[in-house]
């Protein structure tokens, strides 16, 4: 088996650390691994495969002899460095929003649209975390009964914003429990014991940028620009794990039982759906899992062709690092890298 010289850009971040963990867990064929980050983190040592590796500053010259580069360092860094990596001959899988809607850049969830990887030009986009778990749950149903409309409300953990947000939740929780006042830094308002219907900036149409990503990325991945989608994205005081309330309108009626059967057979999906014993997905139990969990499947009382379901996944794992590494495996297995 061919082994790849692999680079991780943003290695010290929460997703970068998840990249390292999953590459090791899955035994991805690596001839070498190189860790890159900003100048602030350069020099830090990280344990990889039982060895201490020094993190280097990411520059335009960092990608000589690199075959595969996994990026999770934000859109600005990706826009600057990813072209240099591609020019050096590496295949880039980018976790930022920088290239997702570029027409010639594949936006891929392997359970849904692996074939879009064929003919890539060295740059592949990893979708938004909330989009990934949504399409993994929707696509198996869409293949059987085309979806006309989706309304999705997301309840997104603070880790989607990074380590600083996780630290802010910890500090604020402690302060509130001790009766102290809280001054927010990462978020616009207190996140401890609170919900914030604001993720990313607000656009002129009243939607947040996160909500608009969910709409347009879902259409691109599922190859259906006519699908009507509306989203409300909410930040919640949970460390890891995104949850979604999904209302789906199909072309034809679909029973709860048929949907459960289809989803139970779908790749990457695990159905947990027995309300009688309080069996349903929840964020705490999804952490560390590769699956997208679906439960609370029921008829939509407001629509004869509608179903409602509750979808949960680990946003750092399936919502980011794992999906990117699944893409890398597909490229390897099909000889497209």
C-alpha positions as CSV (number, residue, x, y, z in Angstrom):
1,X,0.0,0.0,0.0
2,X,1.2,3.4,-0.9
3,X,2.1,5.7,2.0
4,X,1.6,9.4,2.0
5,X,3.6,12.3,3.3
6,X,0.9,14.1,5.3
7,X,0.7,17.7,6.6
8,X,-1.8,19.1,9.1
9,X,-2.2,22.8,9.1
10,X,-3.8,24.0,12.3
11,X,-2.5,21.0,14.2
12,X,-2.8,22.6,17.6
13,X,-6.5,23.5,17.3
14,X,-9.4,21.3,18.4
15,X,-10.0,19.9,14.9
16,X,-6.2,19.5,14.2
17,X,-5.8,17.4,17.3
18,X,-8.8,15.3,16.2
19,X,-7.1,14.8,12.8
20,X,-4.1,13.3,14.6
21,X,-6.2,11.1,16.8
22,X,-8.2,9.7,13.9
23,X,-5.2,9.2,11.6
24,X,-3.6,7.1,14.3
25,X,-6.8,5.2,15.2
26,X,-7.5,4.2,11.6
27,X,-3.9,3.4,10.7
28,X,-4.0,5.8,7.7
29,X,-1.0,4.9,5.5
30,X,1.5,7.7,6.3
31,X,5.2,7.8,5.3
32,X,5.6,10.9,7.4
33,X,3.5,13.6,9.2
34,X,4.2,17.3,9.5
35,X,2.5,19.6,12.0
36,X,2.0,23.2,11.1
37,X,0.3,26.1,12.9
38,X,0.6,29.9,13.3
39,X,3.7,31.5,14.5
40,X,2.1,31.7,18.0
41,X,2.1,27.9,18.3
42,X,5.3,27.2,16.4
43,X,7.8,25.3,18.6
44,X,5.1,23.5,20.6
45,X,5.6,19.8,20.9
46,X,2.9,17.2,20.2
47,X,2.8,13.5,20.7
48,X,2.1,11.6,17.5
49,X,2.5,7.8,17.2
50,X,4.5,7.7,20.5
51,X,6.9,10.3,19.2
52,X,7.3,14.0,20.1
53,X,7.0,16.2,17.0
54,X,7.7,19.9,16.9
55,X,5.0,22.1,15.4
56,X,6.4,24.4,12.7
57,X,5.0,27.7,11.4
58,X,3.0,27.2,8.2
59,X,4.5,29.1,5.3
60,X,4.2,29.0,1.5
61,X,7.3,26.8,1.5
62,X,5.9,24.2,3.9
63,X,4.5,21.7,1.3
64,X,7.5,20.5,-0.6
65,X,7.2,16.7,-0.9
66,X,3.8,16.7,0.8
67,X,1.2,14.4,-0.8
68,X,-1.8,15.2,1.4
69,X,-2.5,18.4,3.4
70,X,-5.4,18.6,5.9
71,X,-6.3,22.2,6.7
72,X,-8.2,23.5,9.7
73,X,-6.8,26.9,10.4
74,X,-9.6,29.2,9.2
75,X,-10.6,30.7,5.9
76,X,-7.9,33.4,5.7
77,X,-5.0,30.9,6.2
78,X,-6.6,28.5,3.7
79,X,-7.1,31.1,1.1
80,X,-3.4,32.1,1.4
81,X,-1.7,28.8,1.9
82,X,-3.8,26.1,0.1
83,X,-2.9,27.3,-3.4
84,X,0.8,26.9,-2.5
85,X,0.2,23.4,-1.3
86,X,-1.7,22.5,-4.5
87,X,1.1,24.0,-6.6
88,X,3.6,21.9,-4.7
89,X,1.7,18.8,-5.7
90,X,-0.3,18.1,-2.6
91,X,-4.0,17.3,-2.4
92,X,-5.6,19.7,0.0
93,X,-8.7,18.8,2.1
94,X,-9.8,22.1,3.6
95,X,-12.1,22.4,6.6
96,X,-12.8,26.1,6.3
97,X,-15.5,27.9,4.3
98,X,-13.0,29.4,1.9
99,X,-13.7,27.3,-1.1
100,X,-16.9,25.4,-0.4
101,X,-19.1,27.2,-2.9
102,X,-16.4,27.4,-5.7
103,X,-18.0,25.7,-8.7
104,X,-14.8,23.7,-9.5
105,X,-14.1,22.6,-5.9
106,X,-15.8,19.4,-4.8
107,X,-17.8,19.7,-1.5
108,X,-18.0,16.2,-0.3
109,X,-19.6,14.0,2.3
110,X,-18.5,10.4,1.4
111,X,-21.8,8.8,2.4
112,X,-23.6,11.1,-0.1
113,X,-21.5,12.3,-3.1
114,X,-18.1,10.5,-3.3
115,X,-18.2,10.6,-7.1
116,X,-17.8,14.4,-7.0
117,X,-14.1,13.7,-6.0
118,X,-13.4,12.4,-9.5
119,X,-11.4,14.8,-11.5
120,X,-10.6,17.1,-8.6
121,X,-7.9,19.7,-9.2
122,X,-6.0,19.2,-6.0
123,X,-8.4,21.1,-3.7
124,X,-11.4,19.5,-1.9
125,X,-13.7,21.3,0.6
126,X,-15.0,19.7,3.8
127,X,-18.5,21.0,4.5
128,X,-19.7,22.8,7.6
129,X,-20.2,20.6,10.6
130,X,-24.0,21.1,10.8
131,X,-24.3,20.5,7.1
132,X,-22.5,17.2,7.2
133,X,-24.8,15.5,9.8
134,X,-27.9,16.9,8.1
135,X,-27.1,15.5,4.7
136,X,-26.0,12.1,6.0
137,X,-29.5,11.8,7.5
138,X,-31.4,13.3,4.6
139,X,-29.8,11.7,1.6
140,X,-30.9,8.1,2.1
141,X,-34.5,9.3,2.4
142,X,-34.2,11.7,-0.6
143,X,-33.0,8.9,-2.8
144,X,-36.3,7.0,-2.1
145,X,-38.7,10.0,-1.9
146,X,-37.4,13.3,-3.3
147,X,-37.4,16.1,-0.7
148,X,-39.1,19.3,-1.5
149,X,-38.5,21.3,1.7
150,X,-36.4,21.2,4.8
151,X,-36.7,23.4,7.9
152,X,-33.8,22.8,10.3
153,X,-33.1,24.3,13.7
154,X,-29.6,23.5,15.0
155,X,-28.3,23.5,18.6
156,X,-24.6,23.8,18.2
157,X,-21.9,23.2,20.8
158,X,-19.3,25.8,21.7
159,X,-16.4,23.6,20.3
160,X,-17.6,24.6,16.9
161,X,-16.0,28.0,17.7
162,X,-12.8,26.5,19.0
163,X,-10.8,26.0,22.3
164,X,-11.3,29.5,23.4
165,X,-15.1,29.1,23.4
166,X,-14.8,25.9,25.4
167,X,-12.7,27.7,28.0
168,X,-15.2,30.6,28.1
169,X,-18.1,28.2,28.8
170,X,-16.1,26.6,31.7
171,X,-15.1,29.9,33.2
172,X,-18.5,31.4,32.9
173,X,-20.2,28.3,34.4
174,X,-17.9,28.4,37.4
175,X,-18.5,32.1,37.8
176,X,-22.3,31.9,37.7
177,X,-22.4,29.0,40.2
178,X,-20.2,31.1,42.5
179,X,-22.6,34.0,42.1
180,X,-20.1,36.2,40.3
181,X,-20.8,38.4,37.3
182,X,-19.8,37.3,33.8
183,X,-18.1,39.3,31.0
184,X,-18.3,37.6,27.6
185,X,-15.3,37.7,25.3
186,X,-15.7,35.0,22.6
187,X,-19.5,35.3,22.3
188,X,-21.6,38.5,22.2
189,X,-23.5,37.4,25.4
190,X,-23.1,35.0,28.3
191,X,-23.1,31.4,27.0
192,X,-23.3,29.6,30.4
193,X,-26.9,28.6,31.1
194,X,-28.0,30.5,28.0
195,X,-28.8,30.0,24.3
196,X,-27.7,32.4,21.6
197,X,-29.5,32.4,18.2
198,X,-26.4,33.9,16.6
199,X,-23.6,31.9,14.9
200,X,-21.3,33.9,12.6
201,X,-22.3,37.3,11.3
202,X,-25.8,38.4,10.4
203,X,-26.5,39.1,6.7
204,X,-28.8,41.7,5.2
205,X,-31.5,39.1,4.7
206,X,-31.8,38.5,8.5
207,X,-30.2,35.1,8.4
208,X,-26.8,34.4,9.9
209,X,-23.9,33.4,7.7
210,X,-24.0,29.9,9.4
211,X,-27.6,29.5,8.4
212,X,-26.9,30.5,4.9
213,X,-24.0,28.0,4.7
214,X,-26.4,25.3,5.7
215,X,-28.8,26.2,2.9
216,X,-26.4,26.4,0.0
217,X,-24.0,23.6,1.1
218,X,-26.9,21.2,1.4
219,X,-28.1,22.0,-2.1
220,X,-24.6,21.6,-3.6
221,X,-23.8,18.3,-1.9
222,X,-27.2,16.8,-2.7
223,X,-27.2,18.2,-6.3
224,X,-30.6,19.8,-5.9
225,X,-30.7,23.6,-6.3
226,X,-34.5,23.6,-6.1
227,X,-34.7,22.2,-2.6
228,X,-36.4,24.7,-0.3
229,X,-34.4,25.1,2.9
230,X,-34.7,27.4,5.9
231,X,-32.4,27.2,9.0
232,X,-32.1,28.7,12.4
233,X,-28.7,28.1,14.1
234,X,-28.4,28.4,17.9
235,X,-25.3,28.2,20.1
236,X,-25.9,26.2,23.2
237,X,-23.9,25.6,26.4
238,X,-22.7,22.2,25.4
239,X,-19.0,21.4,24.9
240,X,-19.1,18.9,22.0
241,X,-22.0,17.6,19.9
242,X,-24.4,19.4,17.5
243,X,-28.1,18.6,17.6
244,X,-30.7,19.4,14.9
245,X,-34.5,19.4,14.8
246,X,-35.3,18.6,11.2
247,X,-38.7,19.0,9.5
248,X,-38.8,17.4,6.1
249,X,-41.5,17.6,3.4
250,X,-41.3,14.8,0.7
251,X,-42.8,14.6,-2.7
252,X,-45.0,11.8,-1.5
253,X,-46.1,10.6,2.0
254,X,-43.6,8.5,3.9
255,X,-44.4,6.5,7.0
256,X,-42.3,6.7,10.2
257,X,-41.7,2.9,9.8
258,X,-40.4,3.3,6.3
259,X,-38.1,6.1,7.2
260,X,-36.7,4.2,10.2
261,X,-36.0,1.2,8.0
262,X,-34.2,3.3,5.3
263,X,-32.1,5.1,7.9
264,X,-31.2,1.9,9.8
265,X,-29.7,0.6,6.5
266,X,-27.9,3.8,5.6
267,X,-24.1,4.2,5.8
268,X,-22.9,6.3,8.7
269,X,-26.4,6.4,10.4
270,X,-27.5,4.9,13.7
271,X,-31.1,5.0,14.6
272,X,-32.0,5.4,18.3
273,X,-35.8,5.7,18.4
274,X,-37.9,4.3,21.2
275,X,-39.6,7.1,23.0
276,X,-41.3,4.6,25.4
277,X,-38.0,4.1,27.1
278,X,-36.5,7.6,26.4
279,X,-34.3,6.2,23.7
280,X,-33.2,9.0,21.4
281,X,-29.9,10.7,20.4
282,X,-28.3,13.3,22.7
283,X,-25.1,15.2,22.5
284,X,-23.4,13.7,25.5
285,X,-23.6,10.1,24.2
286,X,-22.6,11.1,20.6
287,X,-19.1,12.4,21.6
288,X,-16.3,10.2,20.2
289,X,-18.6,8.3,17.8
290,X,-18.2,8.2,14.0
291,X,-22.0,7.9,13.5
292,X,-24.8,10.4,12.8
293,X,-27.6,9.5,15.2
294,X,-31.3,9.9,14.3
295,X,-34.3,9.5,16.5
296,X,-37.7,11.1,17.5
297,X,-38.8,10.1,13.9
298,X,-42.5,11.0,13.6
299,X,-45.2,12.3,11.2
300,X,-45.3,16.0,10.8
301,X,-48.7,16.9,12.1
302,X,-48.7,20.1,9.9
303,X,-48.0,18.3,6.5
304,X,-49.4,15.1,4.9
305,X,-46.0,14.5,3.2
306,X,-43.9,15.5,6.2
307,X,-41.7,13.8,8.8
308,X,-39.8,15.2,11.8
309,X,-36.6,13.9,13.2
310,X,-33.8,14.7,15.7
311,X,-30.3,14.4,14.4
312,X,-27.1,14.4,16.6
313,X,-23.4,14.0,15.9
314,X,-19.9,14.8,17.3
315,X,-19.1,18.0,15.5
316,X,-15.4,17.7,15.9
317,X,-15.3,14.1,14.6
318,X,-17.9,13.4,11.9
319,X,-18.6,17.1,11.6
320,X,-15.0,17.9,10.8
321,X,-11.9,15.7,11.1
322,X,-13.4,12.3,10.4
323,X,-15.3,13.5,7.3
324,X,-12.0,14.9,5.9
325,X,-10.1,11.7,6.6
326,X,-13.0,9.6,5.0
327,X,-12.4,11.7,1.9
328,X,-8.7,10.9,2.1
329,X,-9.4,7.2,2.3
330,X,-11.8,7.4,-0.7
331,X,-9.1,9.2,-2.7
332,X,-6.6,6.6,-1.8
333,X,-8.9,3.6,-2.5
334,X,-9.9,5.0,-5.9
335,X,-6.4,6.1,-6.9
336,X,-7.4,9.7,-7.1
337,X,-4.5,11.1,-5.0
